[in-house]
């Protein structure tokens, strides 16, 4: 089986190494997102134990002994039900997860950095919290802690943003309503917001008409300075919520032409220009990776791959991805890079021509090199890598790694899950990045 992709790495400054004996055994019945957060002097991990219990672990960075706290949540067979973890400016921990179009699950600590003091908070804002999916904590303007999620279900969902008032210890809606809305006829699958080199927050997405993945269509984009006022790439103001009628369409890909949510990703080239990576069918009916870049005349779509196979994403539930892609990124030496995994074409790391965005050179993918160097993938399993959300500047970032059985359309596996151990790796700067797990 393949490893998940590592994206946005940095050139080698040190070699990766395993830290201690790891945290312990973890859930391996299917891929589901875990979380790693380093906040000196501590490091935290949120994951599911072998029996599915939501668990948080903590260690001091100079030690390899982990303490754990078990929260009253248990994951089932749904790979959508990942966990996200954050720390606010006062040192209190926030955790959300185990949701797929279900009521909000949110915990916060009573004491700073104390995992034993996690308490369930039943409401954040108190509205639009009955059908939550894809929670994300992120840093907004002026360093404020923000939270976004989908309110609704696949085909009928809106994207909602909250922000946290540290002094009042209270969440509030960032905008009066939804940021992006499918108006009850579709929903957006988004990547971002990502803060770009220009200081703006950038967002890309596809619309999906119903739970069938074949109904993904239209690559779209918006940007904002404050997450409240949004505009197109040309600077034209967008009223909220952004809808299928008002959104800027980068590439009008129709449904049934190979778009896949989760593989529409935003990066930046060496000049700081936004680049949206995605795949669709070419004129010959083969699946290709495209990079749409915002250039002087507007969006220009570059065909990057030259693959000879078709993958048509379709059906309900968590899909086994035959293709995984990363956004483009620029290494410290100025090289423009992009990673990919293809079930039939293999995995690799491209060095791209900065003008044409076509591959100049292909080398083994970083994920496969890291797996081979430290943790060879067991037969029938998939190895996952989650990079530290926030590591101190000038230090080697950490990663969380484990194995699981592959996706199974959110249905129980026919076989028992082999034991998997949750390990910590000090990556070395060569491997720094964000990992796409599910």
C-alpha positions, 0 to 999 in steps of 0.5 A: 500500500502507499504512504500518504503524501508529504508536502511543503518540505524544506531542504535537508538540514538534519536526518529524521530520527525516531523519538523514544518508544513512541506514544503507544498503540492506536486505532488502525481499523481505517485512516482517520486524522490524528493531531500533533501540536508542539508548544514548548515545553510540551508536546501534545498528540490527539488520537484514537486508542485501539478500542476507538477511544478519543485520547490526548497525550502529553510529554515534556520535550526533553522527556520520552514519557507520555501521560494520557487522558481519555475523553468520552468519545469513541470513533466508529468506521467513518474516516471523516471523523478526524481530530483537531487540536489547538492551543490559545494564547493563554495556553488553554487547549481546544479539541474537536472531532469525531463528527460527520454531519453530527452535533458539535463535539468540542472540549477545552481545558480548565487549566493551561497545558493540562490534558487532565482538565479537558471538559466537554463544552456543549456549544461554541456559539450555539447556532448551526452546530447540529450537523458539523463536519471537517472541523479545523482550528487555524490562526486568523488575523492578529494571531486570533484562534479561529475555527471553521467547519461545514454546517450541513451534509454533502450536497447541502452544506455551508462553511462557517467561521468562528473566532475565540476571545481569549480574555472572555474565554468565549467563541463568536461568529467571525461573520454574521452568517456562512462564508461559503454556501451551497444554497441547499443544492450543493456544498463546497469542499474547501482547502484553506484559508491559507495565509499567502506571502502577500499577507492575504488569506486564500481559499479554493474549493470545488462544489459537489451536488450530492454525496456521490463524488462524481458530482464534483464540479467547478474549481473556485477561488476567493481571498480576504484580508480579514476573513470577513470581507472577501474578493475575487482574484481581480479585487472585486468584492464578494458578498457573503455568503459566496454562492455557486452564482457569485463565486469566481470560477477558475476552471469550469470543470463539469461534473463527471470529469474527474474532479475530486474533493480533497485533491483540490489544493492551494499553494504558492510559487516562487513569486508568491502567486497562488497555484491551485492543483487538481486533476481532471480528464484530458481530451483523451479521457485520461486523468491528468494533474493540472496547476492553475496559476494566477498570472498577469492576465488572470488564471492560466491552467497548466497541464503538469502530468502526462499519465496514461490511465483513467481514474473516475472518482465516484460513489458515496463514503470515504473513497480509496484515492488512486491519486494523491497530489500536493500543492506546489511549494518553493524550497529554500533554494528556489526550486518549485516542487510538487509531490504525487502518488498514483496507484498505477503510475507510482509516486514521485517528487517533481521539480517543476519548470517555473514558467510552464509548471511541467516536470523537469525531473522526477525523484522518489517521493518524500513520503516513500523515502521517509517510510523506507528510511524509518518505517517500511509499510506493512503488507496490506496497510497504509502508513500515515504522516501528520506533521506538527501544526506549529513548531518553533522557528529554527528547530526540526519539526516533528511528525506523528506516524502510524499504520492502518488498514485502507479506507473501506467506504466507512463500512466495518472491515471484514478483517481484524485490524493489526496492531499499530503503534503511534510513533514520534519522529523528529523529521529533519528539515528535509521532511518538514511539511503538511501531510494529507492523510484522508 
